[in-house]
């Protein structure tokens, strides 16, 4: 049974309403990342000596930290680095992993064996632990965080892309293309790749949330981004020592991470259902 309610003349299910709400949350965070100066009431570096560790109020809706900085403004400005880490690491990881998986599945043979053994080695290490090891080896910096998160995402994209290419390689339209003399490059770029990207798009949508979680985890552990304007993970790390006296310092950055990751996952699930041919036939 599907619960629904009416908005104007249109019936909307409860599940769809959650997706619409998630979309609004993601759009709001994207606006905050692109135009923080329009949203934040204070500069993120503005310190107010008379407003240190103030509770949430009308003047400071998320309270202030131990420097007297407005926590809401910090969360708004911190969304930029957090979102950048999530999106760029997914793009790099999907490009590298997708290319590796596509070549492995299409060429096969020793190339498939070599690439997949490398992927198997990466998959034996949990993503967060792998990113932690890379970031610790390279040192804390913005570029190193993006690189560490990207590498940790490569195995998943490689496996998904390989399975898609292998499934497509045996389809009748590929055999028909070969029968008329099409070259491997033409088959690969015109038929294999366009028809195997849908699962990667869904995985990438959901992967943005996971990448932000890993990036925030690295920042929380002191291996993330060290800038004048901290990202959400760094804000969490700064607030953990003040939970008993200033709970809002860690709570609101944590809520921002939770809401964004949950919203992206809901949108990714809806995107997956929309692209699933089995559900489209029902």
N, C-alpha and C positions, 0 to 999 in steps of 0.2 A: 504494500500500500504506500502510495506517495502522498505526503501531506503537501498542500499548496494553499496559497491565498491570492487574493485579487488585488492587482495594482492597476487602477484605471479600468481598462477593458481587457487586460491581459492577466491570465492565470500564471503565477510564478510558484514553483515548488520551493520547499524549504531549503533543499540542497542548492538550487540555483541562487537563492537569496544569499546563502553563505558565499558562493562564488562571486556574486556581484559586490558584496561587502569586501571580500578579499581584494578584488580589483581596485576598489576605491582606496583601500589601505596602501596597496602597492603604488598607485598613482600619486597618493599624497606623499609617500616617502621619496619617490622619484623627484617630485617637485621640490621637496626639502633639500635633496642632494644637488639639484641643478640651480636652485635659486634660494639658498639659505638666508641671504640678506633680506629677502622679502618676508620671511616667516619668523625668524628669530627676533625677539624684542631687544636683545642686547648683543654686543659683540662677544664672541666666545672667549676672548682674552681679557675682557673687562673684569677687573677685580674690585669688589666693593667691601672695604674694610668694616663698614657698619652692617653688613649683611652676610656674615660668615655662618655657615651651617644653619640657615633659616629654614623653617618648615615650609612646605608648599603653601602658597597664599595667592592672593589676587595679583600681587606684584611679581611673584616668582612661582608660577603654577607647578613647577617640578622641584621647587626649593633651590637652595644654593649649596655649593661645596665648601671645602675647607679654605679655599682662596676667596670665597665670596663671589664666585662665578655662577651665573644662572645656568642651572642644569638643563632646562628646556633648550636654551640656546646651544649648549654643548651637544645635546642629542641631535638637534637639527643639523648642525655643522658636521657632526661626526658621521652622519648618514652618508656623506659624500665618499669618504675613504672606504667605508664598509661596503657600500653598493659597488664601488669601483672594483674592489677586490673580488666580490662575488661574480660580477658580470665578466670581467676580463679573464679571470682564472677559468671560468667555464668556456669562454671562447677559445682560449689557448688549449685547454685540456681536450675539448671536443675536436678541435682541428688536428691536434697531434694524435690523439687516440683514434679518431675517426679515420684519419689517413692510414695509420698503422693497421687498423682492423680491416679496412677496405682492401689494401694491398695484400694482406695476409689471406683473406677469404677468396680474392679473385685469382691470385697467382698460385696459391697452394704450394705443395711440395716442401722443399727445404726452407723456403722463405716463410711459409706458414709456421713450420715447426720452430724456426729461430725466433720469430717475432712473438709467437704465443708463449714460448718458454720464458722470454723476458717479461711478458705481461703476467705470467703465472708467478714469477718471483715478486713482482710488485704487489700482486693480489694477496700474497701471504702476509703482508704487513698492513695492519689497519690504516685507513686513510689519515686519521688524525696523527697517529704515531709516525707515519711516513713523512707527513708535512712537518711534524715537530723535529724529526731527525734532520731533514733538509734545512729547515730554518736555523737550527742550532749549529749546523756545520757551516752555513754561509754567513751567519750573523744576522742580527735584527735590522731590517730595512724594509721599505715599502716594496721594492722590486723583489726582494727575496721571499717575502710573504706571498706575493702573487705567483712566483715561480714554484714555491713549495706546494701551495694549494692546487696549482695547475697539474703538477706531476702526480699528486695523489689522486687526481680525478681521471688520469689517462687510462688505467686498466679497465674501468667500467665502460667507457666509450669504445675502447678497442674491441672488447668482447661483444657488445651489442652490434657494432657495425659489422664485424666479421660474420656473425650469425645471419644478419640481413643479406649480406652479399652472397653468402653460400646458398641461401634459400632462393635468391633471385637468379643465380647463375644457371640453375637447372630449369628455369621457366621456359615455356614454348616460345615466347617472343624474343628471348635471347638466342635460342637456337635458330629462329627464323632470320634474325639479323646476321648471324654467322653464315647462314646458307646463301645469302646474297653478297657475300664477300666483304662484310664490314670488318674493319681492323679492330684490334683489341682496344686501342685508345678510344676509338669512336664508341664502341660498345660500353666501355667503362664510364666515359664522361656523359654520354647521351642517354643511357638506359639504366646502368647499375646505380650510379650515384643519385640521380634524381628520385629514384624509387626506393632508396634506402635511407633517406634523411629524416623521415617522419619520426621514427623512434628516437633518433638523436635529438631532434627538436624538443620532444617531450622530456627526455632525460636532462637536456640542458636547462629547461625551464625549472624543473625540480632541483637541479644541481646548483642553481644560484643560491638557494636557501642553505644547502649543505655547505657550499663554499664560504658563505658568510659566517656560518657556525664555526667552521675550521679556522678561518681567519680571525674571528673573535677569540677563539680558544688560544691561538698563538699570542695574540695581544694580551690576553688575560695572564698568560704564563710569562710575559716579559720578552717574547720573541717576535713581537709584531711591529706595528708602525709607531715610531717615536717622532711625533711632530708637535708643533705648538698647539694644534687643534687635535685632540685625541679622537680615535674612532670608538665605536661602541664597546669593543672588547677592552680597550684601555680604560674607558670609563668604568666598566665593571671591575677591573682590577684596582682602580683607584678607590672605588667605593666599598670594597670588601672589608677593609679594616674599620669602617665606620658604620657597620650594619646596626649596632646596638644604640648608636647615638644619632645617626643620620641615615635611616633606612632608604630614603629616597635617592641617595647618590647612586646606589647599585640597582635599585628596583626599576627605575624608569628606563635606563639603558637596556636592562634585561628584558623588559616588556617590549621595547622597540624591536629587539632581535627576535623575540618569540612571535610577535604579531607578523613581522615581515616573513619569517620562515614559514609559519603556518599558512599565510596568505598565498605565498608562492607555491606551496605544496598543493593547496586546494585548486589553484589555477592550473597547475601541471596535471593534476588528476582529471580535471574537466577537459583539458586539451587532449589527453590520452584517450579519453572516452570518445571525443569527437573524431579522432583519427582512426579509431578501431573499426575496421571494415565489418567485423562480426556484429558489432552493436548497431552499425548503420543499416544492416539488413533486417534487424529485428524491429 
